Amino acid sequence: MKTAAHLSSVPRALGIVLAIAAVPASLLLFACDTAVLGANTTISVMRRASPALGRLRDPYLAEAGLPGSLSQMEGVLELVPDNMQLRTLMGRAYVSYGFGFMEDHLEIADHDGTEEEIEMWRERASLAYLRAREVTIAGLDMRHPEDGGLIASEHQGFEAFQAHLLRYTDVENDAPLLMFATYAWARWIGLHRDDMNAIADLAFVQAMADRLLAIDPNYFDYAPIALHGGLVGSRPAALGGDPQAARTEIEHAIELTHRQNLMYLVTEAQIVAVALQDRALYRSLLQEVIAYDVDSVPDSRLQNIIAQRRARRWLARVDEFFEPDPNEAPASTDDDGGEDEESGVEE
């Protein structure tokens, strides 16, 4: 029987909504106070503009635009390093870039590419996650610098780390930063699952996910629930992994979002169905994703198109993770609306 060995030690597809921040084309730098005022105005515009990006139909357009937006956000951060809204936007944008695009290229290369291509895309995704973690944890440390902050407490041991996490209680200001810090760190570990030092960080990431779930389980389309479930389900049993518990949490997130966040369904297929060796569940979830009308929730169109692209890819690989079923009808990776796998754009 095949196992989940092909899958990452942390979930390859946690259902994080890809709401990418749009950055104005320029920021005029006058005197210091004027520049800070302009920077804060820019951040407000970013937040208000971000839903428009989620409505895009073309993932490649979003991918092409993100690097420039990230560079400009870095410039704004130089002016207002203590702005937590900007740090949250940057964390979200960097993990969106890493997960939505760099890891998408990595999935393709891992199956059909060269070793050089695999390493390139892994490195690019890793850099995005590292920067997301750096930006968000710096914000958390500004909010609670006691004992040197979060990373300093990690170096003092797991109990000190857990104690420091208890200082974070604010739904509005702590949960967003903690969400993207946790997610970025988890994704980075998943890309370095052969590194025992990276795997040793899993306990710290799980503690962060536990704290986030306690602060605000509803944040960002119930992402803390899906994130927690994904971590629980993807760890080996010896490290506390529990696919059934993960299934309960992920399916709870799926129902809370009315089955409209397709990444959560892909997550359940990749983590839970493979771990339980439930071929029927795997196929059913991915086929549901493929058949979904992405125009039914326009604000989530981009992330759901990306989820459909991955669902087609993973459904085609079903026999890599499960024993073949001779009585099973051939899997179809097309839906009535027809999305071209190469372009990601609906016909």
C-alpha positions in Angstrom: 0.0 0.0 0.0 1.3 3.4 -0.9 1.7 6.0 1.9 1.7 9.7 2.2 5.5 9.8 1.9 5.2 12.0 -1.2 3.5 14.7 0.8 5.2 17.5 2.8 5.6 17.2 6.5 3.3 20.2 6.7 0.4 20.6 4.3 1.1 21.5 0.7 -2.3 23.3 0.4 -3.6 25.0 3.5 -6.7 27.0 2.4 -5.3 30.5 2.7 -7.3 33.0 0.7 -5.2 34.7 -1.8 -6.1 38.4 -1.3 -3.1 40.1 -2.7 -2.4 43.8 -1.8 -2.4 46.3 -4.6 0.2 49.0 -4.1 0.0 52.5 -5.7 2.5 53.1 -8.5 4.5 55.6 -6.5 5.0 57.3 -3.2 6.2 60.8 -3.2 8.9 61.4 -0.6 8.8 65.0 0.7 9.8 66.0 4.2 9.8 63.2 6.8 6.4 64.0 8.3 4.8 64.3 4.9 6.4 61.0 3.8 5.0 59.2 6.8 1.5 60.7 6.2 1.7 59.6 2.6 2.9 56.1 3.6 0.0 55.7 6.0 -2.4 56.8 3.3 -0.9 54.3 0.9 -1.4 51.5 3.4 -5.1 52.5 3.7 -5.4 52.3 -0.1 -3.7 48.9 -0.2 -6.2 47.5 2.2 -9.2 48.9 0.4 -7.9 47.8 -3.1 -6.9 44.2 -2.2 -10.3 42.6 -2.9 -10.0 43.6 -6.6 -7.0 41.3 -7.0 -9.0 38.4 -5.7 -11.5 38.8 -8.5 -8.9 38.3 -11.3 -9.4 35.4 -13.7 -5.7 35.1 -14.8 -3.3 33.8 -12.2 -0.4 34.8 -14.4 -1.4 38.4 -14.3 -1.4 38.3 -10.5 1.9 36.5 -10.4 3.5 39.1 -12.8 2.3 42.0 -10.7 3.2 40.8 -7.2 7.0 41.3 -7.3 6.6 45.0 -8.0 3.9 45.4 -5.3 6.1 43.6 -2.8 9.1 45.8 -3.6 7.0 49.0 -3.1 5.7 47.7 0.1 9.2 47.2 1.3 9.9 50.8 0.5 6.8 51.9 2.5 8.0 49.8 5.4 11.2 51.8 5.6 9.1 54.9 6.3 6.6 53.3 8.8 8.2 50.2 10.3 5.8 50.3 13.3 2.7 50.0 11.1 1.2 46.6 11.9 -1.4 46.8 9.1 1.4 47.1 6.6 3.3 44.2 8.2 0.1 42.1 8.0 -0.4 43.0 4.3 3.2 42.1 3.6 3.0 38.8 5.4 -0.1 38.0 3.4 1.3 39.0 0.1 4.6 37.1 0.6 2.8 33.9 1.6 0.4 34.3 -1.3 3.3 34.7 -3.7 5.1 31.7 -2.2 2.2 29.4 -2.0 0.0 30.5 -4.9 2.8 30.8 -7.4 6.3 29.6 -6.4 5.1 26.4 -4.9 2.8 25.9 -7.9 5.9 26.0 -10.2 7.6 23.7 -7.7 4.8 21.1 -7.9 5.2 21.0 -11.7 8.9 20.8 -11.6 8.8 18.1 -8.9 6.9 15.9 -11.3 8.3 16.8 -14.7 11.3 19.1 -14.2 15.0 18.9 -13.6 16.8 18.9 -10.3 18.0 22.5 -11.1 14.4 23.6 -11.7 13.1 22.0 -8.5 15.8 23.6 -6.4 15.2 27.0 -8.0 11.5 27.0 -7.3 12.0 25.6 -3.8 14.5 28.4 -3.0 12.2 31.1 -4.3 9.3 29.9 -2.3 11.6 29.6 0.8 12.7 33.2 0.4 9.1 34.4 0.3 8.2 32.5 3.4 11.3 33.6 5.3 10.5 37.2 4.5 6.9 36.8 5.5 8.0 35.3 8.8 10.6 38.0 9.4 8.2 40.9 8.8 5.4 39.5 10.9 7.4 38.2 13.8 9.2 41.6 13.9 5.7 43.1 14.3 4.8 40.7 17.1 8.0 41.6 18.9 7.2 45.3 18.7 3.9 44.5 20.3 5.5 42.4 23.0 9.2 42.9 23.4 9.4 41.3 26.8 12.3 38.8 27.3 13.6 39.8 23.8 10.6 38.8 21.8 9.3 35.6 20.2 12.5 34.2 18.6 14.5 35.0 21.7 12.0 33.1 23.8 12.4 30.2 21.3 16.1 30.1 22.1 15.2 29.9 25.8 13.3 26.6 25.2 9.8 25.4 24.5 8.2 26.4 27.8 9.6 29.9 27.6 8.2 30.1 24.0 4.7 29.0 25.1 4.7 31.4 28.0 5.6 34.3 25.7 2.8 33.3 23.3 0.3 33.8 26.1 1.0 37.5 25.9 -0.7 37.7 22.6 -4.5 38.1 23.2 -5.6 40.9 20.9 -8.0 39.7 18.1 -7.5 42.8 16.0 -3.7 43.4 16.3 -2.2 40.0 17.3 -4.2 37.4 15.4 -3.3 38.7 11.8 0.4 38.9 12.5 0.4 35.5 14.2 -1.6 34.0 11.4 0.9 34.8 8.7 3.9 34.2 10.8 2.7 30.7 11.7 1.7 29.9 8.1 5.0 31.1 6.6 7.1 29.2 9.1 5.0 26.0 8.5 5.4 26.3 4.7 9.1 26.8 5.1 9.5 23.7 7.2 7.5 21.8 4.5 10.0 22.8 1.9 12.9 21.6 4.1 11.5 18.4 5.5 14.8 16.6 5.0 16.5 19.0 7.5 16.1 17.8 11.0 16.7 21.3 12.4 13.7 22.5 10.4 11.6 19.5 11.6 12.5 20.4 15.2 10.7 23.7 14.7 7.4 22.0 14.2 6.6 22.0 17.9 7.0 25.8 18.0 4.9 26.2 14.9 2.2 24.0 16.5 2.3 26.1 19.6 1.7 29.2 17.5 -1.2 27.6 15.7 -2.7 26.6 19.0 -2.4 30.1 20.3 -3.9 31.6 17.1 -6.8 29.2 17.3 -7.5 30.3 20.9 -7.3 34.0 20.0 -9.5 34.1 16.9 -10.6 30.9 15.0 -12.7 33.0 12.6 -9.9 35.1 11.2 -9.3 35.2 7.4 -12.1 32.9 6.3 -11.6 30.5 9.3 -8.0 30.0 8.2 -6.7 29.2 11.8 -9.0 26.2 11.9 -7.7 24.8 8.6 -4.1 25.7 9.5 -4.4 23.9 12.8 -6.0 20.8 11.2 -3.4 20.7 8.4 -0.6 20.7 10.9 -2.2 18.0 13.0 -2.9 15.8 10.0 0.5 16.1 8.3 2.7 15.3 11.2 3.9 11.7 11.7 2.0 9.8 14.5 5.1 9.8 16.6 5.0 13.6 16.6 1.3 13.8 17.4 -0.1 13.5 14.0 -3.8 12.5 13.8 -5.5 12.3 10.4 -9.0 11.8 11.9 -8.7 14.8 14.1 -7.4 16.8 11.1 -10.4 15.7 9.1 -12.7 17.0 11.8 -11.1 20.4 11.9 -10.7 20.8 8.1 -14.2 19.7 7.4 -15.4 22.1 10.0 -13.6 24.9 8.1 -15.1 23.6 4.8 -18.6 23.8 6.2 -18.1 27.2 7.8 -17.1 28.6 4.4 -20.1 26.8 2.7 -17.6 24.7 0.6 -16.7 27.9 -1.2 -13.0 28.0 -0.3 -11.7 25.3 -2.6 -8.3 25.2 -1.1 -9.7 23.6 2.0 -11.1 20.8 -0.1 -7.8 20.3 -1.8 -6.1 20.3 1.6 -8.4 17.5 2.9 -7.7 15.4 -0.2 -3.9 15.8 0.0 -3.5 15.4 3.8 -6.5 13.5 5.2 -7.5 11.2 2.3 -3.9 10.2 1.5 -3.1 9.5 5.2 -6.3 7.4 5.6 -5.7 5.8 2.2 -9.3 6.7 1.2 -9.1 6.8 -2.5 -12.9 7.5 -2.9 -12.7 10.6 -0.6 -9.6 11.9 -2.5 -11.4 11.7 -5.9 -14.6 13.0 -4.6 -13.1 16.1 -3.1 -10.9 17.0 -6.1 -13.8 16.4 -8.5 -15.9 18.7 -6.5 -13.3 21.4 -6.7 -12.9 21.0 -10.5 -16.7 21.2 -11.0 -17.2 24.3 -8.9 -18.3 27.5 -10.6 -15.6 30.0 -9.8 -17.9 32.9 -10.7 -20.3 32.1 -7.9 -18.1 33.9 -5.4 -16.3 36.6 -7.4 -14.2 37.9 -4.5 -12.6 34.4 -4.3 -12.3 33.7 -8.0 -8.5 33.9 -8.2 -7.7 31.6 -5.3 -10.4 29.1 -6.5 -9.0 29.1 -10.0 -5.6 28.2 -8.5 -7.2 25.5 -6.4 -8.8 24.0 -9.5 -5.5 24.0 -11.3 -4.0 22.0 -8.4 -7.0 19.7 -8.1 -6.6 18.7 -11.8 -2.9 18.0 -11.3 -3.4 16.0 -8.1 -6.4 14.0 -9.5 -4.3 13.0 -12.5 -1.7 11.6 -10.0 -4.2 9.5 -8.0 -2.4 6.2 -8.6 0.8 7.6 -7.1 -0.9 7.7 -3.7 -3.3 4.8 -3.8 -3.6 1.3 -5.1 -5.4 1.3 -8.4 -9.1 0.4 -8.3 -10.0 -1.8 -11.4 -13.7 -1.0 -11.0 -13.3 2.8 -10.9 -14.4 5.0 -13.7 -11.5 7.0 -15.3 -10.9 10.3 -13.5 -11.9 13.4 -15.5 -9.9 16.5 -14.9 -12.2 18.7 -17.0 -15.3 20.5 -16.1 -18.2 21.8 -18.2 -16.7 25.4 -18.1 -13.3 24.1 -19.2 -10.2 25.6 -17.7 -7.0 25.3 -19.6 -4.4 23.7 -17.4 -1.5 25.6 -18.9 -3.0 29.1 -18.8 -5.2 28.9 -15.8 -7.7 31.1 -17.6 -11.3 30.0 -18.2 -12.3 29.6 -21.8 
